[in-house]
Structure formats: structure tokens, C-alpha cells
Amino acid sequence: MIGFLKPAEVLGVRVKDADKEYRRYKWQVFITIFLAYAVFYITRKNLSFAKPYLIEQLGYTKLQVGAIAAGMPLAYGFGKFIMGGVSDKSNPRYFMGLGLILAGIINIIFGSFQSIAAFTVLWTLNGWVQSMGWPPCGKTMKVWFSNDERGTWMSIWNTAHNVGAMIIPFIVIMGVRMFSGSWQGLFYLPGVISIVAGVLVMVFLRDKPESLGLPSVEEYHGEIVREDKGAKRGGRTSKEIFMEDILRNKTLWSLALANAFVYFLRYGTLDWISVYLVQYKGINMNEAGWAFFMFEFAAIPGTIFLGWLSDKMFKGRRTPLTVICLVLSIVSVLAYWLTDSMLVINLAIALIGALIYFPVAAIGIAAVDNARDDSAGMSAGWTGLFGYFIGATGSEIGVGYVLDNYSWNVYFIMLIGSAVMAILLLIPAWNAGIVKKKTA
């Protein structure tokens, strides 16, 4: 790794009061990656609110708008995997901070154009730099939190998605007002916020505990480090990691394929809420914004509770609880589809939000749980590659095509089918996440 992105030097154990320092730095790195990822989200999902403007004011079709949006998950999927490998060999404070700064710059430039070609290229570039967010967060969670607590803490961290998405309606409204009623404010204000956040991440985030004179998290919590015989801990090349830990890992393949369908359900629901309610149900944008808000708001207590449950009741086995969430999501999608009552629609949307983010988090947690320290980012990136390249991209282009050529009924059938496929694909990963403890 070149320049300032190099990982921090390992100092060896030098700290006398490890308990105090671990508590301090765990909270510091956790708060930093939580807030930083929320900012990544506001420079990513603001396009969802721009879709009705692009359709009504610029005359784009739903397929064209979906194609513009599809550049993001397409680039993000590949980027999350490739940059996951890069992040494993980088200092997360500078790697993640740089990603936020670049995302902010691209958002500001995006608001300065009005052509489909420019929109598509810029949003695709944004997808690539957005991929600099999750891998350093996954790496940070891996090296600072033990397996017994990671489900709870990572589920709490995963609600950064929801915090970011919850504040988007307020930020985009403020942005439009700040820029004289122009839709470009949907991108200008989030861009400025992202640049400032990137600088702050470089100030407050830290690399692994060993770079601060602390013992590794496995040593501190007495966990057995799972290593293949002869593995060169920390010294393997990216090619060796990919061949040994990714391609030959059947559990990881199961998680990655299931992730594609989980992401289709997630984004297929979230990214088309405003279009469905405004254009099909005749609801105004403010009410549609509240439905979007409820999806993300309900996800916060739902994800945190389910993450805690996976640690305490399921003992680190995330997959069984993930399957339960997907079954209940199918019921919620049916309620969303088959009613005209806005009360029921809002409740159904809220329930989908409360249920779907745990499977999103659980698959990432399971990938990290089953990885070694030097392959955590790449393992999480592999599941993300499938989630975004297949699932999220399909939810943009596929849904756009279906809505232009078929009906909303076909759309809802696609959502239910994706949940069913995810359940079937998760069966081989049923016991993912079990780690043994050292015996006294």
C-alpha cells in the first residue's frame, strides 16, 4: 500500500490498563464508523428522492431512471469486493475518509449536469467510491470486537444505514430550499456534508488495537484464532487470500448468493416506495417521504434487537434468525401489496424495514465471523459483490423494465420470489458463526 494509506505500525503490547483503553477506543472507533457510514448513505440514496423529479421535470422513463441508478450498485458491487482487499492492507481511518471526500465531490458535480450520459457516468463513479465505506467498517468491527459481542455491536452499527436514510428527507428538503428550489440541492448539500465528514474520520478513526499498544481482540477475549495449518497470518498476498479464503469457502458462496436476493428485496422495496406511492397510489411527495422514513426508522430497533437476539439466544448462529426474518418479510410484502389503506401500507413498509436489515447485517457478520483478520474485508466484499451486482442492480433495471412493460403486481411477485430464493440458499450456511473459546 502506498503513501498515507499504509496500515499503522504494530507496536506490541505496551498498555498497562488494557480494559480502560479498550473501552475508550472501542467507543471512539464505533461512533466514528457509525456516523461516517450514515453520511455515505446520504450521498447514495438521495437519488431515490430525485427520481420523481427526473421523470416529471426532465421527461425520463422509469427504465431510464432505473438505468442511471443501476450504475451505483453495479460499480459498488465490484468495488466492494476489490476495495475490500485493498482495505485489508490499508489504514481504515485514511481509506474511509478519502472515500467520503470523493463521494462528496462527485455528488456536487452530479448536480451540475442534466444529461443521461453524465448522470450515469457520475453515479457509477459514485458507486465505486461508496465501496470504500463498508470494508473498512467490517475490518474495524473484526479487529475491535469479539465474536461473542460482534452480532450486537455490528447490528447497532448497521443501523447507520437507517439513520442516514431517515435524515435524507430532511436534508434533501433543506438542500432544495437552500438552492432556490432547485432539485440540484438534493446533491449539493449532501456533497458538502460528506467532504466535512471525511476530514473528521481521518482525525478520529484508529487502526487495529495492536497499533496502539493493545493486545489483539482474540487475545483480550480469550478466543481461539481459526487458522488453516501453515497459513501466513498477515503476510498473504491478495491472490492467496482470494484463492484460499474465498473461492474454496462453500459457506461464503452460500452467503453471497443468498445476499443477492436479500438485496433485491431490500432495494426493490426501498428505492421504489416514492414512485409507487406518488404515481400509482396518488400520494403526495411529503407523505411518500414519511413512508420512506418509517422504513428506515423501524429498522433501527428491529435490527438492534435481532442482533442482540442472535448473540444471546442463537449463540452466534445468524442464519436461523435470518430465515425467520425473511418469512415474516414475505407476509409484510403481501400486506403492502394487497391493501389500499395507507395505515396498513405504512405499517407493512415499517415491518419490512424492521425485518430486512438484520438479514443484510447477518450475512455480513457471518462472512466476517468465518474470516481470518487478513481476509475480513475481502470476505465481506465478496458477499457485497453479489448483493449489489446482482441484487441491487436487478432491483433498479429489472424493476424499471417490469414497471414500464408489465404491472405493479409482477413487481410484488418478484419481491416475494427473491425472499423465497434467499431462504433456500441460506440452508448450507445454517451453522455459520460458531466460534470455540479457549479452555482454561
Secondary structure, 3 states (H helix, E strand, C coil): CCHHHCCCCCCCCCCCCHHHHHHHHHHHHHHHHHHHHHHHHHCCCHHHHHHHHHHHCCCCCHHHHHHHHHHHHHHHHHHHHHHHHHHHCCCHHHHHHHHHHHHHHHHHHHCCCCCHHHHHHHHHHHHHHHCCCHHHHHHHHHHHCCHHHHHHHHHHHHCHHHHHHHHHHHHHHHHHHHCCCCCCHHHHHHHHHHHHHHHHHHHHCCCCHHHHCCCCHHHHHCECCCCCCCCCCCCCCHHHHHHHHHHCCHHHHHHHHHHHHHHHHHHHHHCCHHHHHHHHCCCCHHHHHHHHHHHHHHHHHHHHHHHHHHHHCCCCCHHHHHHHHHHHHHHHHHHHHCCCCHHHHHHHHHHHHHHHHHHHHHHHHHHHHCCCHHHHHHHHHHHHHHHHHHHHHHHHHHHHHHHHHCCHHHHHHHHHHHHHHHHHHHHHHCCCCCCCECCC
